[in-house]
Amino acid sequence: MTLPERPGLLNAVPILNLFALLWLLVLLSPLLLRQSGVAVDLPPSRFQLERFQDALVVTLGPGESEPRIHFGRDSVSLSTLADRLDALRSKGAPAKAIVLLQTDAGTPVGIERQVTELVLGKGFRLAMVGTNAPAAPVPDPQPNKE
């Protein structure tokens, strides 16, 4: 009982652990907030997309002969996608349910249009996803002829 009490750094260790945990959460939070789906090379867009709760993600990615279609993380065909959207609607998907369409830059526009018309035809709202790009000047549609 004659030893002096010298806690020193022992009182600071729990505070350091707390700061390390908070720092780790700040660093990892952008990774945890990403939308589900498959990674594709998105084309640049000048517009910012707001965060949607419970959004459905359809991804069009490059394939060997035809582009791949993914619903969430599942690879599907165009007819299977239609069946899944019908099933969601019959289960009572909200009228304001939104589908986020992620299209790879190399995907043909015809496939993108088919999927877009399918989603809109099933009664879902649609938002197309792109990557952030710096604002480019808008070209003048009618140049001066002098």
Order of alpha helices (4+ residues) and beta strands (2+ residues): alpha-beta-beta-beta-beta-alpha-beta-alpha-beta-beta
